[in-house]
Amino acid sequence: MLKYILIGIGFVLLIEGLLYFFFTQQMKDMMKVIEDLEVEKIKTIASIISVIGASLIYFTIRSYNIS
């Protein structure tokens, strides 16, 4: 199970690194937009994304019978 967690973290870091590498200016612009958002709105968006991510992990493990 630990190997799947490490592979998952590796993929997240890889994709995040590639996004910052290829879209540096767009990411800086997006950060400026995020600075203007209210804290509660950011927390709501983060909560929704976390639930989607946890659901994706749960249903993937369940459907492929990963143990």
PDB file of N, CA, C and O in Angstrom, chain B, residues numbered from 101:
ATOM      1  N   MET B 101       0.818  -1.189   0.000  1.00  0.00           N
ATOM      2  CA  MET B 101       0.000   0.000   0.000  1.00  0.00           C
ATOM      3  C   MET B 101       0.869   1.262   0.000  1.00  0.00           C
ATOM      4  O   MET B 101       0.540   2.258  -0.644  1.00  0.00           O
ATOM      5  N   LEU B 102       1.979   1.201   0.732  1.00  0.00           N
ATOM      6  CA  LEU B 102       2.857   2.362   0.802  1.00  0.00           C
ATOM      7  C   LEU B 102       3.421   2.712  -0.573  1.00  0.00           C
ATOM      8  O   LEU B 102       3.596   3.887  -0.893  1.00  0.00           O
ATOM      9  N   LYS B 103       3.706   1.696  -1.384  1.00  0.00           N
ATOM     10  CA  LYS B 103       4.268   1.981  -2.707  1.00  0.00           C
ATOM     11  C   LYS B 103       3.272   2.758  -3.561  1.00  0.00           C
ATOM     12  O   LYS B 103       3.675   3.612  -4.351  1.00  0.00           O
ATOM     13  N   TYR B 104       1.960   2.473  -3.413  1.00  0.00           N
ATOM     14  CA  TYR B 104       0.954   3.211  -4.180  1.00  0.00           C
ATOM     15  C   TYR B 104       0.856   4.659  -3.713  1.00  0.00           C
ATOM     16  O   TYR B 104       0.663   5.568  -4.521  1.00  0.00           O
ATOM     17  N   ILE B 105       0.987   4.866  -2.421  1.00  0.00           N
ATOM     18  CA  ILE B 105       0.961   6.230  -1.884  1.00  0.00           C
ATOM     19  C   ILE B 105       2.159   7.015  -2.400  1.00  0.00           C
ATOM     20  O   ILE B 105       2.017   8.167  -2.810  1.00  0.00           O
ATOM     21  N   LEU B 106       3.331   6.401  -2.382  1.00  0.00           N
ATOM     22  CA  LEU B 106       4.538   7.082  -2.858  1.00  0.00           C
ATOM     23  C   LEU B 106       4.468   7.356  -4.357  1.00  0.00           C
ATOM     24  O   LEU B 106       4.903   8.413  -4.817  1.00  0.00           O
ATOM     25  N   ILE B 107       3.924   6.414  -5.118  1.00  0.00           N
ATOM     26  CA  ILE B 107       3.753   6.635  -6.557  1.00  0.00           C
ATOM     27  C   ILE B 107       2.780   7.787  -6.795  1.00  0.00           C
ATOM     28  O   ILE B 107       3.012   8.631  -7.661  1.00  0.00           O
ATOM     29  N   GLY B 108       1.695   7.820  -6.029  1.00  0.00           N
ATOM     30  CA  GLY B 108       0.714   8.894  -6.164  1.00  0.00           C
ATOM     31  C   GLY B 108       1.309  10.253  -5.845  1.00  0.00           C
ATOM     32  O   GLY B 108       1.084  11.217  -6.577  1.00  0.00           O
ATOM     33  N   ILE B 109       2.064  10.340  -4.762  1.00  0.00           N
ATOM     34  CA  ILE B 109       2.720  11.600  -4.400  1.00  0.00           C
ATOM     35  C   ILE B 109       3.723  11.996  -5.474  1.00  0.00           C
ATOM     36  O   ILE B 109       3.843  13.171  -5.820  1.00  0.00           O
ATOM     37  N   GLY B 110       4.440  11.012  -5.997  1.00  0.00           N
ATOM     38  CA  GLY B 110       5.397  11.297  -7.073  1.00  0.00           C
ATOM     39  C   GLY B 110       4.716  11.878  -8.300  1.00  0.00           C
ATOM     40  O   GLY B 110       5.218  12.831  -8.896  1.00  0.00           O
ATOM     41  N   PHE B 111       3.573  11.309  -8.685  1.00  0.00           N
ATOM     42  CA  PHE B 111       2.843  11.842  -9.835  1.00  0.00           C
ATOM     43  C   PHE B 111       2.347  13.261  -9.580  1.00  0.00           C
ATOM     44  O   PHE B 111       2.411  14.114 -10.465  1.00  0.00           O
ATOM     45  N   VAL B 112       1.855  13.513  -8.375  1.00  0.00           N
ATOM     46  CA  VAL B 112       1.379  14.864  -8.045  1.00  0.00           C
ATOM     47  C   VAL B 112       2.522  15.871  -8.156  1.00  0.00           C
ATOM     48  O   VAL B 112       2.358  16.941  -8.743  1.00  0.00           O
ATOM     49  N   LEU B 113       3.672  15.528  -7.595  1.00  0.00           N
ATOM     50  CA  LEU B 113       4.825  16.433  -7.657  1.00  0.00           C
ATOM     51  C   LEU B 113       5.312  16.622  -9.085  1.00  0.00           C
ATOM     52  O   LEU B 113       5.691  17.729  -9.469  1.00  0.00           O
ATOM     53  N   LEU B 114       5.305  15.556  -9.875  1.00  0.00           N
ATOM     54  CA  LEU B 114       5.715  15.643 -11.269  1.00  0.00           C
ATOM     55  C   LEU B 114       4.801  16.582 -12.052  1.00  0.00           C
ATOM     56  O   LEU B 114       5.276  17.473 -12.756  1.00  0.00           O
ATOM     57  N   ILE B 115       3.507  16.382 -11.929  1.00  0.00           N
ATOM     58  CA  ILE B 115       2.553  17.215 -12.666  1.00  0.00           C
ATOM     59  C   ILE B 115       2.625  18.661 -12.198  1.00  0.00           C
ATOM     60  O   ILE B 115       2.593  19.582 -13.015  1.00  0.00           O
ATOM     61  N   GLU B 116       2.722  18.867 -10.877  1.00  0.00           N
ATOM     62  CA  GLU B 116       2.814  20.233 -10.362  1.00  0.00           C
ATOM     63  C   GLU B 116       4.082  20.915 -10.866  1.00  0.00           C
ATOM     64  O   GLU B 116       4.047  22.078 -11.267  1.00  0.00           O
ATOM     65  N   GLY B 117       5.180  20.207 -10.848  1.00  0.00           N
ATOM     66  CA  GLY B 117       6.435  20.782 -11.325  1.00  0.00           C
ATOM     67  C   GLY B 117       6.379  21.134 -12.804  1.00  0.00           C
ATOM     68  O   GLY B 117       6.871  22.184 -13.216  1.00  0.00           O
ATOM     69  N   LEU B 118       5.777  20.254 -13.604  1.00  0.00           N
ATOM     70  CA  LEU B 118       5.651  20.534 -15.036  1.00  0.00           C
ATOM     71  C   LEU B 118       4.745  21.732 -15.298  1.00  0.00           C
ATOM     72  O   LEU B 118       5.015  22.535 -16.192  1.00  0.00           O
ATOM     73  N   LEU B 119       3.668  21.853 -14.518  1.00  0.00           N
ATOM     74  CA  LEU B 119       2.774  23.005 -14.692  1.00  0.00           C
ATOM     75  C   LEU B 119       3.502  24.310 -14.412  1.00  0.00           C
ATOM     76  O   LEU B 119       3.385  25.269 -15.176  1.00  0.00           O
ATOM     77  N   TYR B 120       4.260  24.346 -13.307  1.00  0.00           N
ATOM     78  CA  TYR B 120       5.015  25.564 -12.988  1.00  0.00           C
ATOM     79  C   TYR B 120       6.109  25.830 -14.021  1.00  0.00           C
ATOM     80  O   TYR B 120       6.410  26.988 -14.310  1.00  0.00           O
ATOM     81  N   PHE B 121       6.702  24.788 -14.576  1.00  0.00           N
ATOM     82  CA  PHE B 121       7.763  24.966 -15.570  1.00  0.00           C
ATOM     83  C   PHE B 121       7.209  25.532 -16.875  1.00  0.00           C
ATOM     84  O   PHE B 121       7.763  26.486 -17.422  1.00  0.00           O
ATOM     85  N   PHE B 122       6.119  24.949 -17.376  1.00  0.00           N
ATOM     86  CA  PHE B 122       5.609  25.341 -18.680  1.00  0.00           C
ATOM     87  C   PHE B 122       4.680  26.554 -18.640  1.00  0.00           C
ATOM     88  O   PHE B 122       4.544  27.252 -19.645  1.00  0.00           O
ATOM     89  N   PHE B 123       4.047  26.815 -17.512  1.00  0.00           N
ATOM     90  CA  PHE B 123       3.064  27.900 -17.429  1.00  0.00           C
ATOM     91  C   PHE B 123       3.404  28.857 -16.295  1.00  0.00           C
ATOM     92  O   PHE B 123       2.538  29.196 -15.488  1.00  0.00           O
ATOM     93  N   THR B 124       4.652  29.291 -16.229  1.00  0.00           N
ATOM     94  CA  THR B 124       5.125  30.127 -15.140  1.00  0.00           C
ATOM     95  C   THR B 124       4.350  31.431 -15.039  1.00  0.00           C
ATOM     96  O   THR B 124       3.879  31.781 -13.957  1.00  0.00           O
ATOM     97  N   GLN B 125       4.210  32.146 -16.125  1.00  0.00           N
ATOM     98  CA  GLN B 125       3.533  33.442 -16.079  1.00  0.00           C
ATOM     99  C   GLN B 125       2.053  33.292 -15.736  1.00  0.00           C
ATOM    100  O   GLN B 125       1.511  34.089 -14.970  1.00  0.00           O
ATOM    101  N   GLN B 126       1.398  32.277 -16.297  1.00  0.00           N
ATOM    102  CA  GLN B 126      -0.013  32.054 -16.004  1.00  0.00           C
ATOM    103  C   GLN B 126      -0.214  31.709 -14.531  1.00  0.00           C
ATOM    104  O   GLN B 126      -1.206  32.121 -13.929  1.00  0.00           O
ATOM    105  N   MET B 127       0.715  30.959 -13.948  1.00  0.00           N
ATOM    106  CA  MET B 127       0.619  30.614 -12.532  1.00  0.00           C
ATOM    107  C   MET B 127       0.781  31.864 -11.663  1.00  0.00           C
ATOM    108  O   MET B 127       0.082  32.018 -10.662  1.00  0.00           O
ATOM    109  N   LYS B 128       1.694  32.748 -12.042  1.00  0.00           N
ATOM    110  CA  LYS B 128       1.866  33.984 -11.286  1.00  0.00           C
ATOM    111  C   LYS B 128       0.598  34.832 -11.369  1.00  0.00           C
ATOM    112  O   LYS B 128       0.181  35.427 -10.375  1.00  0.00           O
ATOM    113  N   ASP B 129      -0.013  34.887 -12.549  1.00  0.00           N
ATOM    114  CA  ASP B 129      -1.259  35.637 -12.703  1.00  0.00           C
ATOM    115  C   ASP B 129      -2.381  35.027 -11.867  1.00  0.00           C
ATOM    116  O   ASP B 129      -3.186  35.746 -11.275  1.00  0.00           O
ATOM    117  N   MET B 130      -2.427  33.688 -11.824  1.00  0.00           N
ATOM    118  CA  MET B 130      -3.456  33.009 -11.050  1.00  0.00           C
ATOM    119  C   MET B 130      -3.278  33.277  -9.557  1.00  0.00           C
ATOM    120  O   MET B 130      -4.260  33.412  -8.827  1.00  0.00           O
ATOM    121  N   MET B 131      -2.034  33.353  -9.106  1.00  0.00           N
ATOM    122  CA  MET B 131      -1.780  33.648  -7.695  1.00  0.00           C
ATOM    123  C   MET B 131      -2.262  35.034  -7.319  1.00  0.00           C
ATOM    124  O   MET B 131      -2.739  35.246  -6.204  1.00  0.00           O
ATOM    125  N   LYS B 132      -2.143  35.977  -8.237  1.00  0.00           N
ATOM    126  CA  LYS B 132      -2.658  37.325  -7.986  1.00  0.00           C
ATOM    127  C   LYS B 132      -4.173  37.307  -7.852  1.00  0.00           C
ATOM    128  O   LYS B 132      -4.731  38.017  -7.015  1.00  0.00           O
ATOM    129  N   VAL B 133      -4.844  36.500  -8.670  1.00  0.00           N
ATOM    130  CA  VAL B 133      -6.300  36.377  -8.585  1.00  0.00           C
ATOM    131  C   VAL B 133      -6.695  35.746  -7.249  1.00  0.00           C
ATOM    132  O   VAL B 133      -7.662  36.173  -6.618  1.00  0.00           O
ATOM    133  N   ILE B 134      -5.947  34.730  -6.821  1.00  0.00           N
ATOM    134  CA  ILE B 134      -6.246  34.048  -5.562  1.00  0.00           C
ATOM    135  C   ILE B 134      -6.075  34.993  -4.378  1.00  0.00           C
ATOM    136  O   ILE B 134      -6.819  34.900  -3.402  1.00  0.00           O
ATOM    137  N   GLU B 135      -5.103  35.900  -4.453  1.00  0.00           N
ATOM    138  CA  GLU B 135      -4.900  36.866  -3.372  1.00  0.00           C
ATOM    139  C   GLU B 135      -6.142  37.724  -3.158  1.00  0.00           C
ATOM    140  O   GLU B 135      -6.412  38.149  -2.035  1.00  0.00           O
ATOM    141  N   ASP B 136      -6.895  37.981  -4.216  1.00  0.00           N
ATOM    142  CA  ASP B 136      -8.067  38.838  -4.122  1.00  0.00           C
ATOM    143  C   ASP B 136      -9.313  38.107  -3.632  1.00  0.00           C
ATOM    144  O   ASP B 136     -10.310  38.751  -3.305  1.00  0.00           O
ATOM    145  N   LEU B 137      -9.278  36.768  -3.574  1.00  0.00           N
ATOM    146  CA  LEU B 137     -10.438  36.008  -3.119  1.00  0.00           C
ATOM    147  C   LEU B 137     -10.554  36.059  -1.598  1.00  0.00           C
ATOM    148  O   LEU B 137      -9.562  36.213  -0.885  1.00  0.00           O
ATOM    149  N   GLU B 138     -11.792  35.925  -1.121  1.00  0.00           N
ATOM    150  CA  GLU B 138     -12.020  35.868   0.317  1.00  0.00           C
ATOM    151  C   GLU B 138     -11.526  34.532   0.862  1.00  0.00           C
ATOM    152  O   GLU B 138     -11.522  33.523   0.157  1.00  0.00           O
ATOM    153  N   VAL B 139     -11.113  34.540   2.114  1.00  0.00           N
ATOM    154  CA  VAL B 139     -10.566  33.349   2.748  1.00  0.00           C
ATOM    155  C   VAL B 139     -11.599  32.224   2.760  1.00  0.00           C
ATOM    156  O   VAL B 139     -11.254  31.072   2.497  1.00  0.00           O
ATOM    157  N   GLU B 140     -12.839  32.535   3.057  1.00  0.00           N
ATOM    158  CA  GLU B 140     -13.877  31.501   3.120  1.00  0.00           C
ATOM    159  C   GLU B 140     -14.112  30.856   1.758  1.00  0.00           C
ATOM    160  O   GLU B 140     -14.383  29.658   1.679  1.00  0.00           O
ATOM    161  N   LYS B 141     -14.012  31.632   0.698  1.00  0.00           N
ATOM    162  CA  LYS B 141     -14.195  31.084  -0.646  1.00  0.00           C
ATOM    163  C   LYS B 141     -13.056  30.117  -0.986  1.00  0.00           C
ATOM    164  O   LYS B 141     -13.287  29.063  -1.578  1.00  0.00           O
ATOM    165  N   ILE B 142     -11.844  30.478  -0.612  1.00  0.00           N
ATOM    166  CA  ILE B 142     -10.691  29.603  -0.853  1.00  0.00           C
ATOM    167  C   ILE B 142     -10.855  28.301  -0.066  1.00  0.00           C
ATOM    168  O   ILE B 142     -10.579  27.223  -0.593  1.00  0.00           O
ATOM    169  N   LYS B 143     -11.305  28.393   1.195  1.00  0.00           N
ATOM    170  CA  LYS B 143     -11.510  27.201   2.011  1.00  0.00           C
ATOM    171  C   LYS B 143     -12.600  26.312   1.426  1.00  0.00           C
ATOM    172  O   LYS B 143     -12.485  25.087   1.458  1.00  0.00           O
ATOM    173  N   THR B 144     -13.656  26.920   0.892  1.00  0.00           N
ATOM    174  CA  THR B 144     -14.734  26.141   0.278  1.00  0.00           C
ATOM    175  C   THR B 144     -14.233  25.388  -0.939  1.00  0.00           C
ATOM    176  O   THR B 144     -14.522  24.202  -1.102  1.00  0.00           O
ATOM    177  N   ILE B 145     -13.488  26.064  -1.789  1.00  0.00           N
ATOM    178  CA  ILE B 145     -12.931  25.427  -2.991  1.00  0.00           C
ATOM    179  C   ILE B 145     -11.976  24.307  -2.601  1.00  0.00           C
ATOM    180  O   ILE B 145     -12.005  23.231  -3.199  1.00  0.00           O
ATOM    181  N   ALA B 146     -11.131  24.550  -1.604  1.00  0.00           N
ATOM    182  CA  ALA B 146     -10.174  23.533  -1.155  1.00  0.00           C
ATOM    183  C   ALA B 146     -10.906  22.315  -0.575  1.00  0.00           C
ATOM    184  O   ALA B 146     -10.486  21.178  -0.790  1.00  0.00           O
ATOM    185  N   SER B 147     -11.988  22.552   0.151  1.00  0.00           N
ATOM    186  CA  SER B 147     -12.764  21.446   0.725  1.00  0.00           C
ATOM    187  C   SER B 147     -13.385  20.584  -0.369  1.00  0.00           C
ATOM    188  O   SER B 147     -13.348  19.356  -0.295  1.00  0.00           O
ATOM    189  N   ILE B 148     -13.950  21.226  -1.375  1.00  0.00           N
ATOM    190  CA  ILE B 148     -14.576  20.501  -2.484  1.00  0.00           C
ATOM    191  C   ILE B 148     -13.535  19.664  -3.226  1.00  0.00           C
ATOM    192  O   ILE B 148     -13.781  18.499  -3.541  1.00  0.00           O
ATOM    193  N   ILE B 149     -12.386  20.250  -3.502  1.00  0.00           N
ATOM    194  CA  ILE B 149     -11.323  19.533  -4.209  1.00  0.00           C
ATOM    195  C   ILE B 149     -10.821  18.361  -3.367  1.00  0.00           C
ATOM    196  O   ILE B 149     -10.531  17.295  -3.910  1.00  0.00           O
ATOM    197  N   SER B 150     -10.714  18.542  -2.052  1.00  0.00           N
ATOM    198  CA  SER B 150     -10.266  17.463  -1.169  1.00  0.00           C
ATOM    199  C   SER B 150     -11.253  16.306  -1.167  1.00  0.00           C
ATOM    200  O   SER B 150     -10.844  15.145  -1.198  1.00  0.00           O
ATOM    201  N   VAL B 151     -12.541  16.606  -1.131  1.00  0.00           N
ATOM    202  CA  VAL B 151     -13.557  15.550  -1.156  1.00  0.00           C
ATOM    203  C   VAL B 151     -13.510  14.799  -2.482  1.00  0.00           C
ATOM    204  O   VAL B 151     -13.613  13.573  -2.505  1.00  0.00           O
ATOM    205  N   ILE B 152     -13.356  15.524  -3.580  1.00  0.00           N
ATOM    206  CA  ILE B 152     -13.254  14.877  -4.895  1.00  0.00           C
ATOM    207  C   ILE B 152     -12.024  13.975  -4.941  1.00  0.00           C
ATOM    208  O   ILE B 152     -12.104  12.847  -5.428  1.00  0.00           O
ATOM    209  N   GLY B 153     -10.896  14.453  -4.445  1.00  0.00           N
ATOM    210  CA  GLY B 153      -9.670  13.654  -4.440  1.00  0.00           C
ATOM    211  C   GLY B 153      -9.795  12.411  -3.580  1.00  0.00           C
ATOM    212  O   GLY B 153      -9.384  11.326  -3.991  1.00  0.00           O
ATOM    213  N   ALA B 154     -10.362  12.561  -2.385  1.00  0.00           N
ATOM    214  CA  ALA B 154     -10.543  11.409  -1.504  1.00  0.00           C
ATOM    215  C   ALA B 154     -11.509  10.394  -2.122  1.00  0.00           C
ATOM    216  O   ALA B 154     -11.299   9.186  -2.016  1.00  0.00           O
ATOM    217  N   SER B 155     -12.557  10.889  -2.762  1.00  0.00           N
ATOM    218  CA  SER B 155     -13.516   9.990  -3.423  1.00  0.00           C
ATOM    219  C   SER B 155     -12.854   9.243  -4.571  1.00  0.00           C
ATOM    220  O   SER B 155     -13.084   8.047  -4.750  1.00  0.00           O
ATOM    221  N   LEU B 156     -12.047   9.931  -5.337  1.00  0.00           N
ATOM    222  CA  LEU B 156     -11.342   9.300  -6.446  1.00  0.00           C
ATOM    223  C   LEU B 156     -10.422   8.189  -5.946  1.00  0.00           C
ATOM    224  O   LEU B 156     -10.387   7.097  -6.514  1.00  0.00           O
ATOM    225  N   ILE B 157      -9.689   8.473  -4.894  1.00  0.00           N
ATOM    226  CA  ILE B 157      -8.802   7.459  -4.319  1.00  0.00           C
ATOM    227  C   ILE B 157      -9.607   6.273  -3.796  1.00  0.00           C
ATOM    228  O   ILE B 157      -9.260   5.121  -4.056  1.00  0.00           O
ATOM    229  N   TYR B 158     -10.680   6.554  -3.060  1.00  0.00           N
ATOM    230  CA  TYR B 158     -11.495   5.485  -2.477  1.00  0.00           C
ATOM    231  C   TYR B 158     -12.083   4.582  -3.552  1.00  0.00           C
ATOM    232  O   TYR B 158     -11.964   3.359  -3.474  1.00  0.00           O
ATOM    233  N   PHE B 159     -12.718   5.181  -4.558  1.00  0.00           N
ATOM    234  CA  PHE B 159     -13.372   4.372  -5.578  1.00  0.00           C
ATOM    235  C   PHE B 159     -12.373   3.654  -6.485  1.00  0.00           C
ATOM    236  O   PHE B 159     -12.679   2.584  -7.012  1.00  0.00           O
ATOM    237  N   THR B 160     -11.201   4.219  -6.671  1.00  0.00           N
ATOM    238  CA  THR B 160     -10.165   3.534  -7.444  1.00  0.00           C
ATOM    239  C   THR B 160      -9.689   2.293  -6.696  1.00  0.00           C
ATOM    240  O   THR B 160      -9.581   1.212  -7.275  1.00  0.00           O
ATOM    241  N   ILE B 161      -9.409   2.457  -5.417  1.00  0.00           N
ATOM    242  CA  ILE B 161      -8.970   1.313  -4.602  1.00  0.00           C
ATOM    243  C   ILE B 161     -10.066   0.262  -4.544  1.00  0.00           C
ATOM    244  O   ILE B 161      -9.790  -0.933  -4.652  1.00  0.00           O
ATOM    245  N   ARG B 162     -11.300   0.697  -4.375  1.00  0.00           N
ATOM    246  CA  ARG B 162     -12.415  -0.242  -4.270  1.00  0.00           C
ATOM    247  C   ARG B 162     -12.674  -0.986  -5.583  1.00  0.00           C
ATOM    248  O   ARG B 162     -12.935  -2.189  -5.569  1.00  0.00           O
ATOM    249  N   SER B 163     -12.604  -0.291  -6.702  1.00  0.00           N
ATOM    250  CA  SER B 163     -12.924  -0.928  -7.976  1.00  0.00           C
ATOM    251  C   SER B 163     -11.820  -1.863  -8.471  1.00  0.00           C
ATOM    252  O   SER B 163     -12.103  -2.836  -9.170  1.00  0.00           O
ATOM    253  N   TYR B 164     -10.578  -1.581  -8.118  1.00  0.00           N
ATOM    254  CA  TYR B 164      -9.473  -2.436  -8.545  1.00  0.00           C
ATOM    255  C   TYR B 164      -9.042  -3.424  -7.461  1.00  0.00           C
ATOM    256  O   TYR B 164      -8.065  -4.153  -7.633  1.00  0.00           O
ATOM    257  N   ASN B 165      -9.767  -3.446  -6.354  1.00  0.00           N
ATOM    258  CA  ASN B 165      -9.482  -4.360  -5.242  1.00  0.00           C
ATOM    259  C   ASN B 165      -8.014  -4.301  -4.823  1.00  0.00           C
ATOM    260  O   ASN B 165      -7.369  -5.330  -4.618  1.00  0.00           O
ATOM    261  N   ILE B 166      -7.507  -3.092  -4.701  1.00  0.00           N
ATOM    262  CA  ILE B 166      -6.117  -2.901  -4.268  1.00  0.00           C
ATOM    263  C   ILE B 166      -6.066  -3.065  -2.756  1.00  0.00           C
ATOM    264  O   ILE B 166      -6.836  -2.443  -2.024  1.00  0.00           O
ATOM    265  N   SER B 167      -5.164  -3.896  -2.307  1.00  0.00           N
ATOM    266  CA  SER B 167      -5.038  -4.089  -0.854  1.00  0.00           C
ATOM    267  C   SER B 167      -3.592  -4.033  -0.425  1.00  0.00           C
ATOM    268  O   SER B 167      -3.294  -4.175   0.760  1.00  0.00           O
TER     269      SER B 167
END
